[in-house]
Amino acid sequence: MINPFFKNNGPFKISDILQLINLDNFKITNDQKIIDIKDLFTSQKNEITFFHSKKYKNIANNTKASFCITTDILKKELPKSCIPLVVENVLVSTSKITSKFYSSSINDNFDYTARDITETKYKDKVEYGKNVLIGDNVTLGSNCLIGHNTIIEQNVSIGDNCSIGSNVIIRNTLIDNNVKVLDNCVIGKHGFGFFPINEKNLRYPHIGIVIIGENSEIGCGCTIDRGSMSNTVIGKNTFLDNQIHIAHNVKIGKNSIIAGQVGIAGSSILGNNVRIGGQAGISGHLTIGNNVEIAGGSGVIKNISDNSKVMGYPAKNIRDFLKDNK
C-alpha cells in the first residue's frame, strides 16, 4: 500500500545512504538505487531495512531487503541476499535514513489545509457540530456524525455510519465502517520515539499510520499513536474504554475488549478475543495470544500464550497468583 500521508523522497543511491550513517569506507560493487526503507517483514528487493533485536531473528532470516542496518552479532541471521550494514547504533542510523526518505514525518505540525466543513463538499452530506475542520483529500462515508471542535486532517479516510465525537483530532488514519470515536480522542499523532544523544534528544520519525477496523469503538480520551515503521492496528469489533493509550506499532486483534486506563507499549501484538481489565500495563515488543484474559492492575512483562488467564505484577497464571496471595 502506498503511504497516503508521507511522501517518499527516494530513491537514493546506496553510497549516499552509507555516507549518511558514517559508512563511507564500506565497499560496494554496485551503487544501486534504494527505493524505500521498511521493516524486516515487508521490505523487498532494492529496499533497506533494520534488525536490532534477536526477538526478530525469525523474520530476519527471511527478509527480502537488499540491505539491512544491524549489529556485528546479529548480521549472521540475515539471508545471503541481504547485505548487512554494521553500525554502532542501529536505531539511530535507521532514524537518519528514515528522515531522509520521509522528511515530512519528523514534525507533527497542524494541518494548514484544514478549513471549516461548511466550505467543503461534505457540508450537506454529513451531520456535524460547530467549528469542525476538514483537511484536503479527506474521505467521509455516508451517514456520519461529527461533534463540535473536531479536526479531521488531510488524507484521512472514514467509512460509512461512523460517529466522531467532540474535541477529537484524527490524522494519518484509516477508519472502516460503523466505528465510534468518542470525545477528546487523539488518533494518529507520532509516538514516544526518540533517542538521547549528547544531551540532546533525537526524534525518531514515524511513517506508519493508524488503521481501525469496522464495528470498533474508541472510548473518551483515548490516544492511539501511529506506527513508526509499521502500522498501529485496531482489529474489527474491538472496544476500547476511556483513557487508554495505544503506543506506536501496536496491533490488536478482532473482538477484543480493553477497560479504562490500560497502557500498551510500542510494538506489542495482541491476538483475537483478548480481555484486559482496567489500569493494566503491557510492556513493549510482546506477543499476547488469542483468548487471553488479563486482570485489572496487572503488569505484563513477557509473552502470554493462547487461552491464558493472568493477574498481578509480574503477571502470572491467575490460579498461581490467587494461591500465593491468600
N, C-alpha and C positions, 0 to 999 in steps of 0.2 A: 504494500500500500504506500503510495506517495504521501509524504507528510504534508497535510494541508495547512500547517501552521508555521513551519520554519523552512526557509529557503536554503537549499543546499548550494553552497558557493563553489563546489568542486566541478570537475575533477582537478586534482593536484598531482604533480609528479612526485614519485616516492622520494626523490632526492630533496625536494622542498620539505616534505614531512620529516625526513631524517634530520635535516638541519634544525627544524623547529624543536626537536626533542634531544638535541645535542649528540646526535649520532652521525656527525658529518663524515667520519672516517669509516663508516660501515660500507663494505664493498658490495656493490650491486652490478650485475651484468646487464640488466635491462631497466632503464629509468622509466618504468611504466607509469601510466596514469592510474591513480586510485580514485574511484568514483564516490566512495562513501565510507563512513565509519559506523559499524553496527556491533551488536552483542555477538557472542560466540555462536548462538543458536541460529540467528537469522542472517549472518554475514555470508556473502557469496564471493566468487572469484572477482579479482580486481577491487576488493574492498579490504579494509583494515579493521581489526578487532582488538580486544584486550583480554588478558587472562591473569587475574591477580590472586586467586584463592584456589586451593586444592579442592574446595567444595564443588567446583565446576569442572573437574578434570574429565568426567564422562562426556560432558558437552564439548570440551576442548578437543578430545580425541577425534571428534567427527566434524569439527568446524571446516567450512568451505572457504574461509577467508584466505587471501593471498599472503597477508602479513598479520602478525599478532604482537602487540606490545605485552611483554611478560617479564618474568624473572629468570635468572640462570637455573634455579631449581625446578621451575615449572615448565620450562621450554621442552623438556623431553616428552611431555604429554601431548604435544601437538603433532598432527599428521605431517608427513614429509612434504605435502603440497603447500603447507603454510610456513612461511619464513619467520622465525622468531626474531623480535627486536628487543633485546635485553636492556632494560633501563633500571635506574636506581629506584624510582617511584612510579609504579605502573599507573596509578590513578591520576597523578599529576600530569604525566605525559599524555594520558588519554584526554584529560581536560583540555590541554593545549590544542590537541588535534581536533577535538570536537568543536572548540571555539573557532577554529579556522574554517571548518566546514559549515558551521551553523552559528555565525556571529550574532544573529538576531535573538538567539536563545539565552544569552547571558543575562540580560536585564529584563525585568518584568514591568516595563513602563505601561501606563494606561493606554488604552486603545484610542488613538487620535481620530479614528474613523467613526467612532460611536456617535450616534445622533438620536434625537427623540423619536420614538416609534411612530409618532404621528407624521413624520417626514419620510417614512419608509413604505414599502408595498404591503406591510403587514398591518397597517392602521385599521383596515376593515376586515382582516382575516382572523385575528385572534382577540381574545378578551384581555385587557390589560389595565393596570392601575396608573397612578400618577408617576411622572418622572422616570419612565422606562427608557433605557438607552439600548440601541441595537447597532452593532458594528457592520462593516461591509461583508457581503457574501454569507451572512447568517442564513441558515435554513430553519424555518419553523413549520412543523406539520400542522395538520388541521385540528381544530377543536382544542387548542392550547390556551392556558391561562397564565398570565404573568403578573406578579404582585408589584406593589409600589417600590420605587427606588432600586429597581433591579437592573443590572448591566449584563448584557449578553454580547461578548466581544466577537471580533471578526472571525469568520470561517467556522464558528460553532454550528453544529447540526443538532437539532432537537426534533424528535419524531412526533407522531400523532398522539393526541389525547394526553399530553403532558401538562403537569401543573408545576409552575416555578413560583416559589413564594416571594415575599418582600425582602428587600435588602440582600439580595443574592448576587454574587459575581461569578460568572461562568466564562472561562476561556480555555482554549486548547482542549476542547472536549467534544465527544460524540455521544449523544444520548438517544437511546432507542425509544420505541413506542411505550405509552402507558407508564411513564416514570413520574414520580412526585419528588420534587426537591423543595423541602420546607424552608422557612425563613432563616436568613442570616448565614447561609452556607457560602463557602468559598471553594470553588472547584477549578482545578487546572493551573494553579499557581506553581512556581518552581518549588522543589522540595528542599529539605535541610541538608544540602550537599555542598561542602566546602572543605578546604584544607588549610591549616595554619602553617604558613611558610615564612620564616624570617620575621616573625611577629606581625605578619600581615595575612589575613585570611584570603584564600583564593577561591572564588565562587566557581562551583562546578556547573557547567551548562546542562540544562535539562531539555532534551529534544524529543522526549516521549510525550504522549498525550494521555487523557483520561477517557475510558470507554465505559459507559454504564448501560447494562443490559435491560431488556424490556421488563415491565411489571415490577421494577425495583422502587424502593423508597429511601430517600436520604433525609434523615431527621434534622431538626433545627440545630443550627450552629455547628454543623459538621465541616471539616476541612479535608479535602481529598487532593493530594499533590499529584501533579503529572509525573510521568516517568522520567528518569534521567537518560537512559539509553533505550530501554524497552518501555512498554506502556503500563499504566495503572489501570486495572480492570475490576469492575464490579459486575459479577455474574447476574443473569436474569433471575427475577423473583427473589432478590436478596434485599433484606430490610435492615437499615441502619437506624438505631435510636439517636437521641440527641447528643451533641457534643462529642462526636467520635473523630479521631484523627487517623486517616489512612495515608501513610507515607509513600514516597516515590517507589514505583515499580511493583507495588503490592498487587497481588492477583487473588481475588476472592471468587470462589465458585458459585454455582447457582443454588437457590433455595436456602441461603444461609441467613441467620438472624443474629445480630450483634447488638447488645444492650449498651446503655449510655456510658460515656466517658472511657470507652475502650481505646487503647492506642496500639497501632500495629506498625512496627518499624519497617524500614525500607527493605524491599526485595523479598519479603516473605510471601509464600504461596499457600493459600488456604483452599482446601478441596470443596466438594459439594456438601450441602446439608450440615454445615458447621453451626454450632450454637455457642455463643460466648456471653458470659454474664458480665454485669456492669463492673467497670473500673479494672478489668483485666488488662495486662500488658503482654505484648508478644514481641520478642526481640527480632532483630533483622536477620535476613538470609536463612529463614527457617522454612520447613515444609510441614504443614498441618494437613493430615489426611482427611478423607471423606468421613462424614457422620461423626465427627469429633465433637465432644461437649467439654467446654472449659468453664469451670465455675467462676463466679464473680470474685474479683480481687486477686485472681491468680497471676503468677508471673511465669511466663513460658520462655525458657531459655534453651530448649533443644527441640528437635523434631518430634512430632507426635504421629503415631501410626493410625491407620483407619480404625474407626469404631471405638476409639478410646474415650474414657471419661477421666478428666484430670482436675486437680484442685491444689491450691497452696502455692508457696514460693520456696524453692523452685517447684513448679507444677509437677505433680506425680499422680499415679493412679489414685482415683478418689477413695477407693476402699483402703488403700495403704495410708492415705492422709488421715482419714477418719479414725483408723485403728491407732495411729501414732498420736492422735490428739484427743483421746477420750478424757 
